[in-house]
């Protein structure tokens, strides 16, 4: 089965109460070593300092490495959940959105979360035609093949 992703963005926020190195290690759980992480300073609603950590992955080899890291670091039971959440996690522009628990990611494990305070992964699905239904079917088939 052909690899369905064109590019990816992995990102998270570091709040003033968090240790930036710990949050960076959570982000690195998903990323191959060669991928550079960019840091930008932001201000929260109340003026509190926030740091955005973001990495863009476009090179095919690195993208495959990122996906393999996700699959190998998923906690037990999460791979089955991955196949079930595809329809609700793909938008009309064929982006596949996943969020992982930041604390567990720091410990080297990945588990899905609905919390906003997470490690965010956005994958662009290469679907022709570029429609939600096509992307969902492609991903379901790909994830089924990966987990089977």
Residue pairs with C-beta under 8 A, 6 or more apart in sequence:
1 141
1 142
1 145
3 60
3 63
3 64
3 67
3 142
4 125
4 126
4 127
4 138
4 139
4 142
5 63
5 67
5 96
5 123
5 124
5 125
5 126
6 58
6 63
6 124
6 125
6 126
7 56
7 57
7 58
7 63
7 123
7 124
8 56
8 57
8 58
8 63
8 66
8 121
8 122
8 123
8 124
9 54
9 55
9 56
9 57
9 120
9 121
9 122
10 27
10 30
10 31
10 54
10 55
10 57
10 66
10 119
10 120
10 121
10 122
11 27
11 52
11 53
11 54
11 55
11 119
11 120
11 122
12 23
12 26
12 27
12 52
12 53
12 102
12 118
12 119
12 120
13 42
13 50
13 51
13 52
13 53
13 117
14 20
14 23
14 24
14 50
14 51
14 52
14 53
15 44
15 48
15 50
15 117
16 48
16 49
16 50
20 51
20 53
22 106
23 53
23 102
23 106
24 37
24 53
25 106
26 102
26 103
26 105
26 106
26 119
27 37
27 53
27 55
27 105
27 119
28 37
29 69
29 73
29 105
29 106
29 108
29 109
29 110
29 119
30 66
30 69
30 70
30 73
30 100
30 105
30 110
30 119
30 121
31 37
31 55
31 57
31 66
31 69
32 57
32 62
32 65
32 66
32 69
34 62
35 55
35 57
35 62
35 66
36 55
37 53
37 54
37 55
38 53
38 54
38 55
38 56
39 51
39 52
39 53
40 51
40 52
40 54
41 49
41 50
41 51
41 52
42 49
42 50
42 51
42 52
43 49
43 50
44 50
57 63
57 66
70 98
70 110
70 121
71 79
71 146
73 108
73 109
73 110
74 82
74 109
74 110
74 111
75 104
75 109
75 110
75 111
78 110
78 111
78 112
79 147
80 147
81 112
82 112
82 143
82 147
83 140
83 143
83 144
83 147
85 112
86 96
86 136
86 139
86 140
86 143
87 136
89 96
89 97
89 98
90 96
90 97
90 125
90 132
90 135
90 136
90 139
91 97
91 132
92 131
92 132
93 130
94 124
94 125
94 126
94 127
94 130
94 131
94 132
94 134
94 135
95 122
95 123
95 124
95 125
96 122
96 123
96 124
96 125
96 135
96 139
97 120
97 121
97 122
97 123
98 112
98 120
98 121
98 123
99 112
99 113
99 114
99 115
99 116
99 118
99 119
99 120
99 121
100 110
100 111
100 112
100 113
100 118
100 119
100 121
101 110
101 111
101 112
101 113
101 115
101 118
101 119
102 117
102 118
102 119
104 110
104 111
105 119
125 135
125 138
125 139
127 134
127 135
127 138
128 134
